[in-house]
Amino acid sequence: MSYIETMQSRASERFELLHQGVEDVVFTDFPDYSNVGDSAIALGQRAYWRSAGIRVRAAYSAPLLAPRVYDSPYPVVLNGGGSLGGLYGGIGEHRYSLAERLDPSQLLIQEPQSIHFVDSAARDEFARRMAARPNLRLAVRDEPSAAAVAGLIEPILAPDAVHHLGRIPAPEPSQPFVILARADKESAVRMSVANSRDWPADPLDLRVLWWLGWRTKQVPPMKAFLRRSVDAWFGRAERRFARGVNMIAPGEVVITDRLHAMLIALQVGRRVIAIDNATGKLSAYAQAWLQDTDAPLTFVKNFDEAIALAKRG
């Protein structure tokens, strides 16, 4: 099988284990922000749920969560990604609060995460507020993440949800390479990378909706007016994902330190030259899943080396 087929098969097998016995879900932290990777995860999860006949009964972004979810008659899911461990306090508090307040008899599923605890206190908080919960299934994307929670919970090792999207259609390449470099706290680079871009900012309408969503903390009655249908939430993810694909598609080679730029580019059919992020997320993922595939992927130490390699062809 090709790389794309191999990873789609592996993801399906592991997601079946994670969702065993599940027929319906409530999605409780829809990624309503500009990070294309998190939208790719949400769309990949939807693709799996559809293929497995799992119905999404409702979806909420973190600030718009309805209190009735705590008594949900259906299993509750948290989006996959790389936000568990203390780097992102807002979504971390949402995750832990949900784990504490959800009816203990109801299943909580944490979709595949890369876990990096910023310190021992962050690990202790996870142990106390989430791992201690009954009826929790936690999936991790790599071995270091499994090691991080060892002794607290038995995780399920599973690939990222983006693989459920299979081959991703995109325009033909029009230039030798593109550079997508992180501009956030996960970057291992302490200076800007010439001729690079990070994921695009949201268009104005989505920025306004994001801002209003978080304003509901100060004005709770606004929540009822901002909640959306499942299809409407996924429509936002589709828009963000399409902009990300169009951003990397022009390059015959994609140079990046973002995990999902790497994975999306491979599923578009591009060659990828990768540089690790600050937590080693990309190399850990590749070691867990990609070493025995035919993925056209090369790791180098820095962007200068990556650019030189891309120019050599």
KEROTOR-502748 format. One record per residue (C-alpha): residue number from 0; x negated, y, z negated. Coordinates in Angstrom, 2 decimals. Layout:
// KEROTOR-502748
<pt num="NUM" xx="X" yy="Y" zz="Z"/>
...
END
This chain:
// KEROTOR-502748
<pt num="0" xx="0.00" yy="0.00" zz="0.00"/>
<pt num="1" xx="-1.01" yy="3.62" zz="0.49"/>
<pt num="2" xx="-1.88" yy="5.86" zz="-2.44"/>
<pt num="3" xx="1.56" yy="7.46" zz="-2.40"/>
<pt num="4" xx="3.38" yy="4.11" zz="-2.30"/>
<pt num="5" xx="1.14" yy="2.64" zz="-5.00"/>
<pt num="6" xx="1.76" yy="5.49" zz="-7.42"/>
<pt num="7" xx="5.48" yy="5.60" zz="-6.69"/>
<pt num="8" xx="5.67" yy="1.89" zz="-7.54"/>
<pt num="9" xx="3.63" yy="2.30" zz="-10.74"/>
<pt num="10" xx="5.73" yy="5.23" zz="-11.87"/>
<pt num="11" xx="8.97" yy="3.35" zz="-11.26"/>
<pt num="12" xx="7.76" yy="0.36" zz="-13.27"/>
<pt num="13" xx="6.74" yy="2.44" zz="-16.28"/>
<pt num="14" xx="9.80" yy="4.70" zz="-16.18"/>
<pt num="15" xx="12.02" yy="1.61" zz="-16.22"/>
<pt num="16" xx="10.42" yy="0.67" zz="-19.53"/>
<pt num="17" xx="10.77" yy="4.19" zz="-20.91"/>
<pt num="18" xx="14.47" yy="4.38" zz="-19.93"/>
<pt num="19" xx="15.44" yy="0.79" zz="-20.71"/>
<pt num="20" xx="19.14" yy="0.58" zz="-21.56"/>
<pt num="21" xx="19.77" yy="4.25" zz="-20.72"/>
<pt num="22" xx="22.74" yy="5.13" zz="-18.49"/>
<pt num="23" xx="23.22" yy="8.84" zz="-19.28"/>
<pt num="24" xx="20.94" yy="11.64" zz="-20.51"/>
<pt num="25" xx="21.08" yy="15.22" zz="-21.70"/>
<pt num="26" xx="18.09" yy="17.28" zz="-20.51"/>
<pt num="27" xx="17.19" yy="19.74" zz="-23.26"/>
<pt num="28" xx="14.17" yy="21.82" zz="-22.21"/>
<pt num="29" xx="14.59" yy="22.50" zz="-18.52"/>
<pt num="30" xx="11.45" yy="24.38" zz="-17.34"/>
<pt num="31" xx="13.00" yy="27.73" zz="-16.46"/>
<pt num="32" xx="9.73" yy="29.55" zz="-15.78"/>
<pt num="33" xx="7.26" yy="29.98" zz="-12.94"/>
<pt num="34" xx="4.93" yy="27.01" zz="-13.53"/>
<pt num="35" xx="5.36" yy="24.97" zz="-10.35"/>
<pt num="36" xx="3.98" yy="21.83" zz="-11.97"/>
<pt num="37" xx="6.73" yy="21.71" zz="-14.57"/>
<pt num="38" xx="9.36" yy="22.16" zz="-11.87"/>
<pt num="39" xx="7.74" yy="19.27" zz="-9.98"/>
<pt num="40" xx="8.03" yy="17.14" zz="-13.11"/>
<pt num="41" xx="11.72" yy="17.98" zz="-13.51"/>
<pt num="42" xx="12.43" yy="17.16" zz="-9.86"/>
<pt num="43" xx="10.50" yy="13.90" zz="-10.15"/>
<pt num="44" xx="12.49" yy="12.93" zz="-13.23"/>
<pt num="45" xx="15.71" yy="13.67" zz="-11.36"/>
<pt num="46" xx="14.55" yy="11.49" zz="-8.47"/>
<pt num="47" xx="13.94" yy="8.61" zz="-10.86"/>
<pt num="48" xx="17.23" yy="9.09" zz="-12.69"/>
<pt num="49" xx="19.10" yy="9.05" zz="-9.38"/>
<pt num="50" xx="17.35" yy="5.89" zz="-8.22"/>
<pt num="51" xx="18.07" yy="4.20" zz="-11.55"/>
<pt num="52" xx="21.72" yy="5.27" zz="-11.63"/>
<pt num="53" xx="21.18" yy="7.43" zz="-14.73"/>
<pt num="54" xx="23.58" yy="10.38" zz="-14.95"/>
<pt num="55" xx="22.43" yy="13.78" zz="-16.20"/>
<pt num="56" xx="25.38" yy="14.88" zz="-18.31"/>
<pt num="57" xx="24.07" yy="18.37" zz="-19.10"/>
<pt num="58" xx="20.90" yy="20.43" zz="-18.87"/>
<pt num="59" xx="19.63" yy="23.36" zz="-20.92"/>
<pt num="60" xx="16.54" yy="25.52" zz="-21.01"/>
<pt num="61" xx="14.96" yy="25.70" zz="-24.47"/>
<pt num="62" xx="16.42" yy="29.10" zz="-25.48"/>
<pt num="63" xx="19.92" yy="28.18" zz="-24.24"/>
<pt num="64" xx="20.27" yy="24.85" zz="-26.03"/>
<pt num="65" xx="23.82" yy="24.30" zz="-27.31"/>
<pt num="66" xx="24.18" yy="23.21" zz="-30.96"/>
<pt num="67" xx="26.49" yy="20.38" zz="-29.89"/>
<pt num="68" xx="23.43" yy="18.63" zz="-28.44"/>
<pt num="69" xx="22.39" yy="17.69" zz="-31.98"/>
<pt num="70" xx="25.41" yy="15.37" zz="-32.07"/>
<pt num="71" xx="25.03" yy="14.22" zz="-28.46"/>
<pt num="72" xx="26.78" yy="10.95" zz="-27.56"/>
<pt num="73" xx="24.07" yy="10.40" zz="-24.92"/>
<pt num="74" xx="20.29" yy="9.94" zz="-25.13"/>
<pt num="75" xx="18.41" yy="13.23" zz="-25.11"/>
<pt num="76" xx="15.28" yy="13.85" zz="-23.02"/>
<pt num="77" xx="12.41" yy="16.32" zz="-23.25"/>
<pt num="78" xx="10.54" yy="17.34" zz="-20.11"/>
<pt num="79" xx="7.16" yy="15.79" zz="-19.39"/>
<pt num="80" xx="4.00" yy="17.85" zz="-18.97"/>
<pt num="81" xx="1.03" yy="18.99" zz="-20.99"/>
<pt num="82" xx="2.57" yy="21.12" zz="-23.72"/>
<pt num="83" xx="2.34" yy="18.78" zz="-26.73"/>
<pt num="84" xx="-0.35" yy="19.49" zz="-29.30"/>
<pt num="85" xx="-0.15" yy="23.12" zz="-30.35"/>
<pt num="86" xx="-1.31" yy="25.07" zz="-27.29"/>
<pt num="87" xx="2.23" yy="26.27" zz="-26.55"/>
<pt num="88" xx="3.98" yy="27.24" zz="-29.76"/>
<pt num="89" xx="7.41" yy="28.16" zz="-28.37"/>
<pt num="90" xx="8.15" yy="24.90" zz="-26.60"/>
<pt num="91" xx="6.46" yy="22.99" zz="-29.42"/>
<pt num="92" xx="8.85" yy="24.45" zz="-31.99"/>
<pt num="93" xx="11.80" yy="23.61" zz="-29.72"/>
<pt num="94" xx="10.59" yy="20.01" zz="-29.43"/>
<pt num="95" xx="10.07" yy="19.54" zz="-33.16"/>
<pt num="96" xx="13.30" yy="21.26" zz="-34.15"/>
<pt num="97" xx="15.24" yy="19.02" zz="-31.79"/>
<pt num="98" xx="13.52" yy="15.90" zz="-33.14"/>
<pt num="99" xx="14.46" yy="16.93" zz="-36.67"/>
<pt num="100" xx="18.05" yy="18.00" zz="-36.00"/>
<pt num="101" xx="19.20" yy="15.41" zz="-33.46"/>
<pt num="102" xx="21.37" yy="12.68" zz="-34.99"/>
<pt num="103" xx="18.85" yy="10.03" zz="-36.16"/>
<pt num="104" xx="20.96" yy="7.29" zz="-34.57"/>
<pt num="105" xx="20.58" yy="8.85" zz="-31.11"/>
<pt num="106" xx="17.65" yy="8.07" zz="-28.80"/>
<pt num="107" xx="15.18" yy="10.88" zz="-28.05"/>
<pt num="108" xx="12.94" yy="10.36" zz="-25.02"/>
<pt num="109" xx="9.79" yy="12.39" zz="-24.54"/>
<pt num="110" xx="8.95" yy="12.08" zz="-20.84"/>
<pt num="111" xx="5.23" yy="11.56" zz="-20.00"/>
<pt num="112" xx="2.91" yy="14.10" zz="-21.64"/>
<pt num="113" xx="-0.81" yy="14.80" zz="-21.77"/>
<pt num="114" xx="-1.50" yy="15.37" zz="-25.47"/>
<pt num="115" xx="-4.28" yy="17.54" zz="-26.86"/>
<pt num="116" xx="-4.03" yy="18.54" zz="-30.52"/>
<pt num="117" xx="-5.70" yy="21.89" zz="-31.11"/>
<pt num="118" xx="-6.65" yy="20.89" zz="-34.67"/>
<pt num="119" xx="-5.84" yy="18.40" zz="-37.43"/>
<pt num="120" xx="-2.99" yy="20.58" zz="-38.68"/>
<pt num="121" xx="-1.30" yy="20.31" zz="-35.28"/>
<pt num="122" xx="-1.58" yy="16.53" zz="-35.40"/>
<pt num="123" xx="-0.19" yy="16.48" zz="-38.92"/>
<pt num="124" xx="2.76" yy="18.59" zz="-37.80"/>
<pt num="125" xx="3.49" yy="16.18" zz="-34.95"/>
<pt num="126" xx="3.30" yy="13.25" zz="-37.36"/>
<pt num="127" xx="5.65" yy="14.89" zz="-39.84"/>
<pt num="128" xx="8.19" yy="16.50" zz="-37.54"/>
<pt num="129" xx="8.36" yy="14.17" zz="-34.55"/>
<pt num="130" xx="6.52" yy="10.86" zz="-34.85"/>
<pt num="131" xx="8.35" yy="10.05" zz="-38.09"/>
<pt num="132" xx="11.69" yy="10.24" zz="-36.32"/>
<pt num="133" xx="13.62" yy="6.97" zz="-35.72"/>
<pt num="134" xx="14.82" yy="6.25" zz="-32.17"/>
<pt num="135" xx="11.95" yy="8.06" zz="-30.46"/>
<pt num="136" xx="10.31" yy="6.92" zz="-27.22"/>
<pt num="137" xx="7.16" yy="8.83" zz="-26.34"/>
<pt num="138" xx="5.36" yy="8.43" zz="-23.02"/>
<pt num="139" xx="1.78" yy="9.61" zz="-22.42"/>
<pt num="140" xx="-0.03" yy="10.08" zz="-19.11"/>
<pt num="141" xx="-3.54" yy="8.96" zz="-20.04"/>
<pt num="142" xx="-5.66" yy="7.03" zz="-22.54"/>
<pt num="143" xx="-6.98" yy="10.06" zz="-24.50"/>
<pt num="144" xx="-3.36" yy="11.05" zz="-25.15"/>
<pt num="145" xx="-2.59" yy="7.54" zz="-26.39"/>
<pt num="146" xx="-5.63" yy="7.72" zz="-28.67"/>
<pt num="147" xx="-4.51" yy="11.11" zz="-30.00"/>
<pt num="148" xx="-1.29" yy="9.62" zz="-31.41"/>
<pt num="149" xx="-2.76" yy="6.25" zz="-32.44"/>
<pt num="150" xx="-1.53" yy="5.21" zz="-35.86"/>
<pt num="151" xx="1.44" yy="7.57" zz="-35.65"/>
<pt num="152" xx="3.55" yy="6.04" zz="-32.88"/>
<pt num="153" xx="3.17" yy="3.37" zz="-30.19"/>
<pt num="154" xx="3.41" yy="5.33" zz="-26.93"/>
<pt num="155" xx="4.32" yy="4.11" zz="-23.47"/>
<pt num="156" xx="1.58" yy="4.77" zz="-20.90"/>
<pt num="157" xx="3.24" yy="6.15" zz="-17.77"/>
<pt num="158" xx="2.26" yy="8.21" zz="-14.72"/>
<pt num="159" xx="3.55" yy="11.70" zz="-14.13"/>
<pt num="160" xx="7.08" yy="12.04" zz="-12.79"/>
<pt num="161" xx="5.92" yy="13.85" zz="-9.63"/>
<pt num="162" xx="5.10" yy="10.47" zz="-8.07"/>
<pt num="163" xx="8.83" yy="9.72" zz="-7.81"/>
<pt num="164" xx="8.99" yy="12.38" zz="-5.09"/>
<pt num="165" xx="6.93" yy="10.22" zz="-2.73"/>
<pt num="166" xx="5.52" yy="11.94" zz="0.34"/>
<pt num="167" xx="6.16" yy="15.67" zz="0.16"/>
<pt num="168" xx="6.93" yy="17.42" zz="3.47"/>
<pt num="169" xx="4.92" yy="20.58" zz="4.14"/>
<pt num="170" xx="3.76" yy="22.80" zz="7.02"/>
<pt num="171" xx="0.64" yy="21.73" zz="8.89"/>
<pt num="172" xx="-2.71" yy="23.09" zz="7.61"/>
<pt num="173" xx="-3.99" yy="26.27" zz="9.20"/>
<pt num="174" xx="-7.32" yy="26.91" zz="7.42"/>
<pt num="175" xx="-10.24" yy="24.85" zz="6.08"/>
<pt num="176" xx="-9.35" yy="25.12" zz="2.39"/>
<pt num="177" xx="-7.30" yy="26.92" zz="-0.25"/>
<pt num="178" xx="-8.27" yy="27.52" zz="-3.88"/>
<pt num="179" xx="-5.72" yy="27.34" zz="-6.67"/>
<pt num="180" xx="-7.38" yy="28.19" zz="-10.00"/>
<pt num="181" xx="-5.84" yy="28.40" zz="-13.45"/>
<pt num="182" xx="-5.60" yy="31.88" zz="-14.95"/>
<pt num="183" xx="-4.43" yy="30.79" zz="-18.41"/>
<pt num="184" xx="-5.68" yy="29.36" zz="-21.71"/>
<pt num="185" xx="-6.26" yy="25.91" zz="-20.18"/>
<pt num="186" xx="-8.87" yy="27.15" zz="-17.73"/>
<pt num="187" xx="-12.43" yy="25.96" zz="-18.35"/>
<pt num="188" xx="-13.69" yy="28.89" zz="-16.25"/>
<pt num="189" xx="-14.42" yy="32.11" zz="-18.12"/>
<pt num="190" xx="-14.37" yy="34.38" zz="-15.08"/>
<pt num="191" xx="-12.12" yy="34.85" zz="-12.07"/>
<pt num="192" xx="-12.71" yy="32.65" zz="-9.03"/>
<pt num="193" xx="-13.16" yy="34.59" zz="-5.79"/>
<pt num="194" xx="-10.44" yy="34.15" zz="-3.16"/>
<pt num="195" xx="-8.31" yy="32.06" zz="-5.50"/>
<pt num="196" xx="-4.71" yy="32.26" zz="-6.64"/>
<pt num="197" xx="-2.74" yy="30.63" zz="-9.42"/>
<pt num="198" xx="0.85" yy="29.44" zz="-9.06"/>
<pt num="199" xx="3.04" yy="32.29" zz="-7.75"/>
<pt num="200" xx="5.08" yy="34.46" zz="-10.08"/>
<pt num="201" xx="8.83" yy="34.05" zz="-9.95"/>
<pt num="202" xx="10.88" yy="36.27" zz="-7.64"/>
<pt num="203" xx="12.75" yy="39.10" zz="-9.34"/>
<pt num="204" xx="16.07" yy="37.30" zz="-9.84"/>
<pt num="205" xx="14.44" yy="34.34" zz="-11.61"/>
<pt num="206" xx="12.27" yy="36.64" zz="-13.74"/>
<pt num="207" xx="15.37" yy="38.50" zz="-14.89"/>
<pt num="208" xx="17.19" yy="35.26" zz="-15.75"/>
<pt num="209" xx="14.15" yy="34.00" zz="-17.67"/>
<pt num="210" xx="13.96" yy="37.28" zz="-19.63"/>
<pt num="211" xx="17.67" yy="37.20" zz="-20.43"/>
<pt num="212" xx="17.40" yy="33.59" zz="-21.59"/>
<pt num="213" xx="14.79" yy="34.42" zz="-24.21"/>
<pt num="214" xx="16.65" yy="37.61" zz="-25.22"/>
<pt num="215" xx="19.44" yy="35.37" zz="-26.52"/>
<pt num="216" xx="17.38" yy="34.85" zz="-29.67"/>
<pt num="217" xx="18.28" yy="38.43" zz="-30.55"/>
<pt num="218" xx="21.78" yy="38.29" zz="-29.01"/>
<pt num="219" xx="23.06" yy="34.70" zz="-29.43"/>
<pt num="220" xx="26.53" yy="35.32" zz="-27.87"/>
<pt num="221" xx="24.76" yy="35.82" zz="-24.51"/>
<pt num="222" xx="23.92" yy="32.11" zz="-24.37"/>
<pt num="223" xx="27.38" yy="31.07" zz="-23.22"/>
<pt num="224" xx="27.14" yy="33.40" zz="-20.21"/>
<pt num="225" xx="23.68" yy="32.18" zz="-19.16"/>
<pt num="226" xx="24.12" yy="28.41" zz="-19.38"/>
<pt num="227" xx="24.28" yy="26.73" zz="-16.00"/>
<pt num="228" xx="25.36" yy="23.46" zz="-14.40"/>
<pt num="229" xx="22.86" yy="20.66" zz="-13.88"/>
<pt num="230" xx="22.77" yy="21.36" zz="-10.14"/>
<pt num="231" xx="22.14" yy="25.06" zz="-10.70"/>
<pt num="232" xx="19.16" yy="24.37" zz="-12.97"/>
<pt num="233" xx="17.64" yy="21.97" zz="-10.46"/>
<pt num="234" xx="18.25" yy="24.53" zz="-7.72"/>
<pt num="235" xx="15.86" yy="26.86" zz="-9.53"/>
<pt num="236" xx="13.26" yy="24.09" zz="-9.75"/>
<pt num="237" xx="13.61" yy="23.42" zz="-6.02"/>
<pt num="238" xx="12.93" yy="27.08" zz="-5.23"/>
<pt num="239" xx="9.84" yy="27.19" zz="-7.43"/>
<pt num="240" xx="8.54" yy="23.88" zz="-6.12"/>
<pt num="241" xx="8.96" yy="24.95" zz="-2.48"/>
<pt num="242" xx="6.96" yy="28.12" zz="-3.10"/>
<pt num="243" xx="4.17" yy="26.09" zz="-4.67"/>
<pt num="244" xx="4.04" yy="23.61" zz="-1.80"/>
<pt num="245" xx="3.91" yy="26.45" zz="0.73"/>
<pt num="246" xx="1.07" yy="28.04" zz="-1.23"/>
<pt num="247" xx="-1.25" yy="25.03" zz="-1.00"/>
<pt num="248" xx="-0.11" yy="23.62" zz="2.36"/>
<pt num="249" xx="-2.26" yy="25.89" zz="4.59"/>
<pt num="250" xx="-5.48" yy="24.23" zz="3.41"/>
<pt num="251" xx="-6.93" yy="21.12" zz="4.99"/>
<pt num="252" xx="-8.61" yy="20.78" zz="1.59"/>
<pt num="253" xx="-7.15" yy="21.93" zz="-1.73"/>
<pt num="254" xx="-9.60" yy="23.02" zz="-4.45"/>
<pt num="255" xx="-8.00" yy="23.20" zz="-7.87"/>
<pt num="256" xx="-8.22" yy="22.77" zz="-11.63"/>
<pt num="257" xx="-4.45" yy="22.28" zz="-12.01"/>
<pt num="258" xx="-3.19" yy="18.72" zz="-12.38"/>
<pt num="259" xx="-0.03" yy="19.26" zz="-10.38"/>
<pt num="260" xx="-1.73" yy="21.18" zz="-7.61"/>
<pt num="261" xx="-3.95" yy="18.09" zz="-7.32"/>
<pt num="262" xx="-1.05" yy="15.62" zz="-7.33"/>
<pt num="263" xx="1.23" yy="17.65" zz="-5.06"/>
<pt num="264" xx="-1.59" yy="18.18" zz="-2.56"/>
<pt num="265" xx="-2.31" yy="14.44" zz="-2.48"/>
<pt num="266" xx="1.37" yy="13.73" zz="-1.84"/>
<pt num="267" xx="1.42" yy="16.33" zz="0.92"/>
<pt num="268" xx="-1.47" yy="14.42" zz="2.49"/>
<pt num="269" xx="-4.34" yy="16.80" zz="1.79"/>
<pt num="270" xx="-7.85" yy="16.05" zz="0.62"/>
<pt num="271" xx="-8.45" yy="17.41" zz="-2.90"/>
<pt num="272" xx="-11.59" yy="18.62" zz="-4.64"/>
<pt num="273" xx="-10.83" yy="18.87" zz="-8.35"/>
<pt num="274" xx="-12.44" yy="20.64" zz="-11.29"/>
<pt num="275" xx="-11.40" yy="19.67" zz="-14.81"/>
<pt num="276" xx="-9.42" yy="22.01" zz="-17.02"/>
<pt num="277" xx="-10.45" yy="22.86" zz="-20.58"/>
<pt num="278" xx="-8.83" yy="19.75" zz="-22.09"/>
<pt num="279" xx="-10.07" yy="17.23" zz="-19.51"/>
<pt num="280" xx="-6.54" yy="16.64" zz="-18.28"/>
<pt num="281" xx="-7.35" yy="16.03" zz="-14.60"/>
<pt num="282" xx="-10.19" yy="13.55" zz="-15.03"/>
<pt num="283" xx="-8.30" yy="11.65" zz="-17.75"/>
<pt num="284" xx="-5.33" yy="11.28" zz="-15.43"/>
<pt num="285" xx="-7.48" yy="10.16" zz="-12.51"/>
<pt num="286" xx="-9.24" yy="7.58" zz="-14.69"/>
<pt num="287" xx="-5.92" yy="6.21" zz="-15.89"/>
<pt num="288" xx="-4.18" yy="5.88" zz="-12.53"/>
<pt num="289" xx="-6.12" yy="6.81" zz="-9.41"/>
<pt num="290" xx="-9.47" yy="5.01" zz="-9.51"/>
<pt num="291" xx="-8.27" yy="1.92" zz="-7.64"/>
<pt num="292" xx="-6.27" yy="3.84" zz="-5.01"/>
<pt num="293" xx="-7.28" yy="5.36" zz="-1.69"/>
<pt num="294" xx="-6.51" yy="8.91" zz="-2.85"/>
<pt num="295" xx="-8.80" yy="11.40" zz="-1.01"/>
<pt num="296" xx="-9.96" yy="12.95" zz="-4.27"/>
<pt num="297" xx="-13.39" yy="14.17" zz="-5.39"/>
<pt num="298" xx="-14.33" yy="15.67" zz="-8.76"/>
<pt num="299" xx="-17.07" yy="18.29" zz="-9.09"/>
<pt num="300" xx="-18.32" yy="20.40" zz="-12.01"/>
<pt num="301" xx="-17.34" yy="23.89" zz="-10.89"/>
<pt num="302" xx="-15.69" yy="25.95" zz="-8.18"/>
<pt num="303" xx="-18.97" yy="26.94" zz="-6.51"/>
<pt num="304" xx="-19.80" yy="23.28" zz="-5.99"/>
<pt num="305" xx="-16.27" yy="22.61" zz="-4.75"/>
<pt num="306" xx="-16.40" yy="25.42" zz="-2.20"/>
<pt num="307" xx="-19.81" yy="24.28" zz="-0.93"/>
<pt num="308" xx="-18.49" yy="20.74" zz="-0.53"/>
<pt num="309" xx="-15.38" yy="21.92" zz="1.31"/>
<pt num="310" xx="-17.46" yy="24.01" zz="3.71"/>
<pt num="311" xx="-19.62" yy="20.98" zz="4.55"/>
<pt num="312" xx="-16.47" yy="19.19" zz="5.65"/>
END
